[in-house]
């Protein structure tokens, strides 16, 4: 998975303390989602799905931006095909959708660590993560409309994160919102000073990583499943999920530890 003359990896991975950190590594292109980077992300998520040692995933960007969306230079080259790029674009957006939905289906919680710009599909990437921590200098936008391309696929994730009227305003004006407004709207969980961003993200990741992993995995799956159900169906489903969780031996240990006022000794 190489990008450019230096053959630098387009995606980096670092593991420490049960937290896997994935870094988008196309800083000169503001981490635009090239085909190679989409492929690298998909391969990383597929590997993490089978990784029992990783408890939390952090997604960040190298350089000045988190992610500037799709790679417009690659897309413009595809337009030269006899069909005007139709087949390429259909395949590209399907590939991107699969990668984005893999985040919700990943057993581990995924935290976006956002600095600089998160635009178009980059904003979609933030919205697709389970949680997000942003630098106070971060900016968010779905600004494809400014070049005549409505951000229809980013809209899917965005409208599942923030109120409809605010999402529609962002989509139709192409304007940016700052980190403070993104936090108020629910796009990010918390805002940190630029110099404290990594520390704030790590603290959140370590807090989640310190919980019983099987409980978090069961809970994350149920979180997304119940959101698509009616109220009665959601209660029935999550009741079954909690019963499954309750009979797990490590949960029994956690309950016993609470009652005995001691730290749990999970296997």
C-alpha positions in Angstrom: 0.0 0.0 0.0 2.2 2.8 -1.3 1.5 6.4 -2.1 3.8 8.7 -4.1 7.4 8.5 -5.1 8.6 7.8 -1.6 6.5 4.7 -1.3 5.3 5.8 2.1 2.4 3.7 3.6 -0.9 5.5 3.2 -2.0 4.2 6.6 0.0 3.7 9.7 -0.8 1.5 12.7 0.5 1.6 16.2 -0.6 -0.6 19.1 -0.2 0.1 22.8 -2.2 -0.9 25.9 -5.1 -2.4 24.0 -5.5 0.7 21.8 -4.8 0.5 18.1 -4.0 3.9 16.5 -4.6 4.2 12.8 -3.1 7.3 11.1 -4.1 8.5 7.7 -0.8 9.2 6.1 -1.2 11.3 3.0 -0.3 14.7 4.6 0.6 16.4 1.3 -2.9 15.6 0.0 -4.6 16.5 3.3 -5.2 12.8 3.8 -7.7 12.7 0.9 -9.3 9.3 0.5 -7.6 7.8 -2.5 -8.5 4.3 -3.7 -5.3 3.1 -2.0 -6.2 4.7 1.3 -9.8 3.3 1.2 -8.4 -0.1 0.5 -5.9 0.2 3.4 -8.6 1.3 5.8 -10.8 -1.6 4.8 -8.0 -4.1 5.3 -7.2 -2.6 8.7 -10.8 -2.8 9.8 -11.1 -6.3 8.6 -8.0 -7.3 10.5 -9.2 -5.5 13.7 -12.6 -7.3 13.5 -10.7 -10.6 14.2 -8.3 -9.0 16.7 -9.2 -10.1 20.3 -6.3 -8.1 21.8 -7.4 -4.7 20.6 -10.1 -3.0 22.8 -10.3 0.5 21.2 -9.3 2.0 17.9 -8.2 5.6 17.4 -8.4 7.2 13.9 -6.3 10.3 13.2 -4.6 12.1 10.4 -1.0 13.1 9.7 0.0 16.7 8.8 -2.3 19.7 8.7 -5.7 18.1 8.3 -7.7 15.1 9.5 -9.2 14.3 6.1 -10.2 16.5 3.1 -12.6 14.0 1.6 -12.3 12.0 -1.6 -9.2 12.5 -3.9 -10.6 14.9 -6.5 -7.5 14.4 -8.8 -8.2 10.7 -9.0 -11.8 11.3 -9.6 -11.1 13.8 -12.4 -8.8 11.3 -14.2 -11.7 8.7 -14.1 -13.9 11.2 -15.9 -11.8 10.7 -19.0 -13.2 7.1 -19.5 -15.7 6.5 -22.4 -18.6 6.3 -19.9 -17.6 9.6 -18.3 -16.5 7.7 -15.2 -19.9 6.3 -14.3 -18.6 2.8 -13.6 -15.6 4.1 -11.6 -17.7 6.4 -9.5 -20.3 3.7 -8.7 -17.5 1.4 -7.6 -15.7 4.1 -5.6 -18.7 5.2 -3.6 -19.7 1.5 -2.9 -16.1 0.9 -1.7 -16.3 4.0 0.5 -19.7 3.0 1.9 -18.4 -0.5 2.8 -15.5 1.1 4.6 -17.6 3.6 6.5 -20.2 0.9 7.6 -17.3 -1.3 8.7 -16.7 1.1 11.5 -20.1 0.6 13.1 -19.8 -3.2 12.6 -16.3 -3.3 14.2 -16.4 -5.0 17.6 -14.2 -2.3 19.1 -15.3 1.3 19.7 -13.6 3.7 17.2 -12.6 7.2 18.3 -11.8 9.9 15.8 -9.0 12.3 16.8 -9.7 15.4 14.7 -7.4 18.3 14.1 -7.5 20.8 11.2 -10.0 20.2 8.5 -12.6 17.4 8.2 -14.4 18.0 5.0 -16.9 16.1 2.8 -16.0 12.4 3.1 -13.6 13.4 5.9 -16.5 14.8 7.9 -18.4 11.6 7.0 -15.5 9.6 8.5 -15.8 11.6 11.8 -19.6 11.1 11.8 -19.1 7.3 11.2 -16.9 6.9 14.2 -18.5 5.9 17.5 -17.0 8.9 19.3 -14.8 11.9 18.4 -12.4 14.3 20.2 -11.6 17.5 18.3 -9.0 20.1 18.5 -10.4 23.6 19.2 -8.9 24.5 15.9 -10.8 21.8 13.9 -13.3 22.7 11.2 -16.0 20.5 9.8 -17.9 20.8 6.5 -19.8 18.9 3.8 -18.9 21.4 1.2 -19.2 19.5 -2.0 -22.0 21.8 -3.1 -19.5 24.5 -3.5 -18.1 22.7 -6.5 -21.5 21.5 -7.7 -21.4 18.0 -6.1 -23.9 17.6 -3.3 -22.5 15.5 -0.4 -25.1 12.8 -0.6 -23.1 9.9 0.9 -21.6 12.1 3.7 -25.2 13.1 4.4 -26.1 9.6 5.5 -23.6 9.6 8.5 -24.1 13.3 9.2 -27.9 13.1 9.6 -27.4 10.2 12.0 -25.3 12.5 14.2 -26.8 16.0 14.3 -30.3 17.5 14.0 -31.8 17.6 10.5 -32.0 21.3 10.0 -28.4 21.9 11.0 -27.3 19.0 8.7 -29.3 20.5 5.8 -27.8 23.9 6.4 -24.3 22.5 6.2 -25.1 20.4 3.1 -26.7 23.3 1.1 -24.5 26.2 2.1 -21.2 24.4 2.0 -20.2 26.3 5.1 -17.9 25.1 7.9 -18.7 24.8 11.6 -16.1 25.1 14.3 -15.3 22.5 17.0 -17.4 24.2 19.7 -20.5 24.1 17.5 -19.7 20.5 16.4 -19.7 19.6 20.1 -23.0 21.3 20.7 -24.6 19.6 17.8 -23.3 16.2 18.8 -20.8 15.6 16.0 -18.0 15.4 18.5 -17.9 14.3 22.2 -15.4 16.8 23.5 -13.0 19.6 22.4 -9.4 20.0 23.6 -6.7 22.5 23.1 -4.5 21.6 20.1 -1.6 20.7 22.3 -3.8 18.5 24.5 -5.7 16.7 21.7 -3.7 13.5 21.8 -3.8 13.3 25.6 -7.5 13.9 25.7 -8.1 11.2 23.1 -5.9 8.8 24.8 -7.6 9.3 28.1 -11.0 8.5 26.6 -9.6 5.5 24.8 -8.0 4.2 28.0 -11.1 4.7 30.0 -13.1 2.5 27.5 -10.2 0.0 27.2 -10.4 -0.5 30.9 -13.9 -1.9 30.8 -14.7 -5.6 30.3 -14.1 -6.0 26.6 -16.8 -8.6 26.0 -19.4 -6.3 27.5 -18.3 -3.4 25.4 -18.4 -5.5 22.2 -21.8 -6.9 23.0 -23.1 -3.4 23.8 -21.7 -1.8 20.7 -23.4 -4.4 18.5 -26.7 -3.9 20.3 -26.3 -0.1 20.2 -26.5 0.0 16.4 -29.0 -2.9 16.1 -31.6 -1.4 18.4 -31.4 2.0 16.7 -33.0 0.5 13.6 -35.9 -1.1 15.5 -39.3 0.0 16.8 -39.5 0.7 20.5 -41.0 -2.6 21.5 -38.6 -4.6 19.3 -35.7 -2.7 20.6 -36.6 -3.5 24.2 -37.2 -7.2 23.4 -33.8 -7.4 21.6 -31.8 -5.6 24.2 -33.4 -7.7 27.0 -32.0 -10.8 25.3 -28.6 -9.0 24.8 -28.5 -8.1 28.5 -29.4 -11.7 29.5 -26.5 -13.0 27.3 -24.2 -10.4 28.9 -25.4 -11.2 32.4 -24.5 -14.9 32.3 -21.0 -14.3 31.1 -18.5 -15.5 33.7 -16.6 -12.2 33.8 -19.8 -10.3 34.3 -20.5 -12.5 37.3 -17.1 -11.6 38.6 -17.8 -7.9 38.1 -21.0 -8.1 40.0 -19.4 -10.0 42.8 -16.6 -7.5 43.0 -19.0 -4.6 43.2 -21.0 -6.3 46.0 -17.7 -7.1 47.9 -16.3 -3.6 47.3 -13.2 -4.7 45.5 -11.7 -4.4 42.0 -12.8 -7.1 39.6 -10.4 -9.9 38.6 -11.5 -10.4 34.9 -10.0 -13.3 32.9 
